[in-house]
Amino acid sequence: MENYSRKFLIKRPDDTADGGDYRVKLFENEKSAAILESDGDTFDFEVIAEVTGNEFYSEKAVADRGGRLLTFEVERRWLVKIPERLGEFESHYIEQAYLAPEKGFQGRIRRLDDRFIYTEKARTGSSMTRIENEKEITEAEYRELMGHAILNVIKKRRHIIPYGGLKFELDVFENTVESGYGIMEAELSCESARVDTPDFVEIVREVTEDGYYTNRNFASMDKIKLLK
């Protein structure tokens, strides 16, 4: 069997037969995507990202995920006024930075209290859903990757608010133009999941579909402006 030099994560095509210059690999429990192996040409398949050498898409990693290629994050986001009772809830210090986008993925490194995490994300075509791959790294690895960070480092305190069967995360950022505002997120099981926001948190507006209100965009600001 021919060994091809490059691998691409593609949306699963209707015709999965191999061609003379490529191979399409299907995986157990994955109905939305496949792996295209070739020497660089993508043959009009719909490419999500290139995964050549990406450990998240090794045979072992996919097998460890039960034969799934894709790990999704479904999330909604709101601009909110910071409630007075925020101090009642569990909170964590977060420091995070971004790496230069590569092969369709946006890399992010994060310090969460005393843990260090590498995450890569890719778009799916929906503002609510992203492909997300995550692993813990060492502090030394984090420091090394920080040397390759682009833009500014985001620093914030994340407050965990259990409510209505969901876990809301309200981020209060350092270095903001305005005080008294934050970004609240909730991770959902699917895009159509019902969401009842905490009744003691005043919602300014939902910003799920507004690219301005992403941490990646905030990292481009010398001073974060929450009210545009």
C-alpha positions as CSV (number, residue, x, y, z in Angstrom):
1,M,0.0,0.0,0.0
2,E,1.4,3.4,-1.0
3,N,2.5,5.7,1.8
4,Y,1.4,9.3,1.3
5,S,3.3,12.2,2.8
6,R,0.4,14.4,4.0
7,K,-2.9,14.0,5.8
8,F,-6.0,16.1,5.8
9,L,-9.1,16.2,8.0
10,I,-12.0,16.4,5.6
11,K,-15.8,16.4,5.8
12,R,-16.9,12.9,5.1
13,P,-17.7,12.6,1.4
14,D,-20.5,10.7,-0.2
15,D,-18.0,8.8,-2.4
16,T,-15.3,7.3,-0.1
17,A,-13.6,5.2,-2.8
18,D,-9.8,5.6,-3.0
19,G,-8.4,7.3,-6.1
20,G,-5.2,6.6,-7.9
21,D,-3.4,9.3,-6.1
22,Y,-5.1,9.4,-2.7
23,R,-6.7,7.3,0.0
24,V,-9.8,8.2,2.1
25,K,-9.8,6.6,5.6
26,L,-13.0,6.1,7.6
27,F,-13.2,5.6,11.3
28,E,-15.5,3.7,13.6
29,N,-18.1,6.0,15.3
30,E,-17.3,9.0,13.0
31,K,-20.0,9.9,10.6
32,S,-19.1,13.5,9.9
33,A,-15.4,13.4,8.9
34,A,-12.7,11.3,7.4
35,I,-8.9,11.4,6.8
36,L,-7.6,12.1,3.3
37,E,-4.0,10.9,2.6
38,S,-2.2,12.2,-0.4
39,D,1.0,13.9,-1.5
40,G,-0.5,17.3,-1.1
41,D,-3.4,17.6,-3.5
42,T,-6.9,17.6,-1.9
43,F,-8.8,16.6,-5.0
44,D,-11.8,18.9,-4.3
45,F,-12.6,17.3,-1.0
46,E,-13.9,19.8,1.6
47,V,-10.9,20.2,3.9
48,I,-11.4,21.2,7.5
49,A,-7.6,21.3,8.4
50,E,-4.3,19.7,7.6
51,V,-3.3,17.1,10.2
52,T,0.1,15.9,8.9
53,G,2.1,15.1,12.0
54,N,-0.7,16.2,14.4
55,E,-0.7,13.8,17.3
56,F,-4.5,14.4,17.9
57,Y,-5.1,12.5,14.7
58,S,-2.7,9.6,15.1
59,E,-4.2,6.1,14.8
60,K,-3.7,5.6,18.6
61,A,-5.3,9.0,19.5
62,V,-8.3,8.3,17.4
63,A,-8.6,4.7,18.8
64,D,-8.4,6.2,22.3
65,R,-11.4,8.4,21.4
66,G,-13.4,5.3,20.5
67,G,-12.9,5.8,16.7
68,R,-14.1,9.4,16.7
69,L,-12.1,12.0,14.7
70,L,-13.9,15.1,16.0
71,T,-14.2,16.5,19.5
72,F,-16.7,19.4,19.6
73,E,-17.2,22.3,21.8
74,V,-20.7,23.8,21.6
75,E,-20.9,27.2,23.4
76,R,-23.0,30.3,23.8
77,R,-21.7,33.6,25.1
78,W,-23.1,36.7,26.7
79,L,-21.9,40.2,27.6
80,V,-23.1,40.7,31.2
81,K,-23.0,43.1,34.1
82,I,-20.9,41.6,37.0
83,P,-23.3,40.6,39.8
84,E,-22.7,41.5,43.4
85,R,-22.9,37.9,44.5
86,L,-20.0,36.8,42.3
87,G,-17.8,36.2,45.3
88,E,-20.0,33.3,46.4
89,F,-18.8,31.1,43.6
90,E,-15.8,29.0,42.9
91,S,-13.2,30.8,40.8
92,H,-9.9,30.2,39.0
93,Y,-7.1,32.4,37.7
94,I,-6.5,32.1,34.0
95,E,-3.6,33.3,31.9
96,Q,-3.7,32.5,28.2
97,A,-2.0,33.3,24.9
98,Y,-2.3,32.4,21.3
99,L,0.0,30.9,18.8
100,A,0.1,31.7,15.1
101,P,-2.6,29.8,13.2
102,E,-1.3,26.7,11.5
103,K,-2.9,24.4,8.9
104,G,-6.4,25.4,9.8
105,F,-6.0,25.3,13.6
106,Q,-5.7,28.1,16.1
107,G,-3.4,27.1,19.0
108,R,-3.9,28.4,22.5
109,I,-1.9,27.9,25.7
110,R,-3.4,28.4,29.1
111,R,-2.4,28.4,32.7
112,L,-5.4,27.5,34.9
113,D,-4.3,28.0,38.5
114,D,-1.4,25.4,38.6
115,R,-2.3,23.4,35.5
116,F,-1.0,24.1,32.0
117,I,-3.1,23.2,28.9
118,Y,-2.6,23.3,25.2
119,T,-5.7,23.6,23.0
120,E,-6.2,23.8,19.3
121,K,-9.5,24.8,17.6
122,A,-10.8,24.7,14.1
123,R,-14.0,26.2,12.7
124,T,-17.0,24.1,11.7
125,G,-19.1,26.7,9.9
126,S,-21.2,27.4,13.0
127,S,-20.6,30.3,15.4
128,M,-21.7,28.0,18.3
129,T,-19.6,24.9,17.5
130,R,-15.8,24.4,17.2
131,I,-13.6,21.4,16.8
132,E,-11.5,21.4,20.0
133,N,-8.5,19.2,20.9
134,E,-6.9,19.6,24.3
135,K,-4.1,18.2,26.4
136,E,-2.2,19.0,29.5
137,I,1.4,20.1,29.2
138,T,4.2,20.7,31.6
139,E,5.1,24.2,33.0
140,A,8.3,24.0,31.0
141,E,6.4,23.3,27.8
142,Y,4.1,26.2,28.6
143,R,7.0,28.6,29.1
144,E,8.6,27.4,25.9
145,L,5.4,27.9,23.9
146,M,4.8,31.3,25.5
147,G,8.0,32.4,23.8
148,H,6.2,31.9,20.5
149,A,2.9,33.6,21.5
150,I,1.4,36.3,19.3
151,L,-0.6,39.3,20.4
152,N,-1.1,40.1,24.1
153,V,-1.5,37.7,27.1
154,I,-5.1,37.5,28.4
155,K,-5.4,37.5,32.2
156,K,-8.8,36.9,33.9
157,R,-10.6,35.3,36.8
158,R,-13.2,32.7,35.9
159,H,-16.2,32.3,38.2
160,I,-18.1,29.0,38.0
161,I,-21.9,29.4,38.4
162,P,-24.0,26.2,38.4
163,Y,-27.5,27.1,37.3
164,G,-30.4,25.3,35.6
165,G,-28.5,22.1,35.0
166,L,-25.6,24.0,33.3
167,K,-22.2,25.3,34.4
168,F,-21.9,29.0,33.5
169,E,-18.4,30.5,33.4
170,L,-18.2,34.2,34.0
171,D,-14.9,35.8,33.1
172,V,-13.7,39.0,34.7
173,F,-10.8,40.4,32.7
174,E,-7.8,42.4,33.9
175,N,-6.8,45.4,31.9
176,T,-10.2,46.5,30.7
177,V,-11.4,49.9,29.6
178,E,-14.7,49.6,31.5
179,S,-15.2,48.1,34.9
180,G,-18.4,46.2,35.9
181,Y,-18.7,44.0,32.8
182,G,-17.7,40.5,31.9
183,I,-18.2,37.6,29.4
184,M,-20.3,34.7,30.5
185,E,-20.3,31.4,28.6
186,A,-22.1,28.0,28.8
187,E,-21.0,24.8,27.2
188,L,-24.0,22.9,25.8
189,S,-24.7,19.3,24.7
190,C,-26.0,20.5,21.3
191,E,-26.8,23.8,19.5
192,S,-30.6,23.4,20.2
193,A,-30.2,22.8,24.0
194,R,-32.4,25.0,26.2
195,V,-30.6,27.6,28.2
196,D,-31.9,29.5,31.2
197,T,-29.3,32.1,32.3
198,P,-28.8,32.8,36.0
199,D,-31.6,35.1,37.2
200,F,-29.3,37.3,39.2
201,V,-27.0,38.0,36.3
202,E,-28.0,41.0,34.1
203,I,-27.5,40.2,30.4
204,V,-26.5,43.1,28.3
205,R,-26.8,41.0,25.1
206,E,-25.9,37.6,23.6
207,V,-22.6,37.8,21.7
208,T,-22.3,34.2,20.5
209,E,-22.3,35.2,16.8
210,D,-20.2,38.4,17.3
211,G,-16.5,37.7,16.5
212,Y,-15.6,40.9,18.4
213,Y,-16.3,39.1,21.7
214,T,-13.8,36.3,21.5
215,N,-10.7,36.0,23.6
216,R,-8.6,35.8,20.4
217,N,-9.9,39.3,19.5
218,F,-9.4,40.7,23.0
219,A,-5.7,39.5,22.8
220,S,-5.3,42.0,19.9
221,M,-6.1,44.9,22.2
222,D,-3.7,46.7,24.4
223,K,-6.6,47.5,26.7
224,I,-9.7,45.3,26.4
225,K,-12.8,47.2,25.4
226,L,-16.0,45.3,26.3
227,L,-18.5,47.9,25.2
228,K,-18.0,48.6,21.5
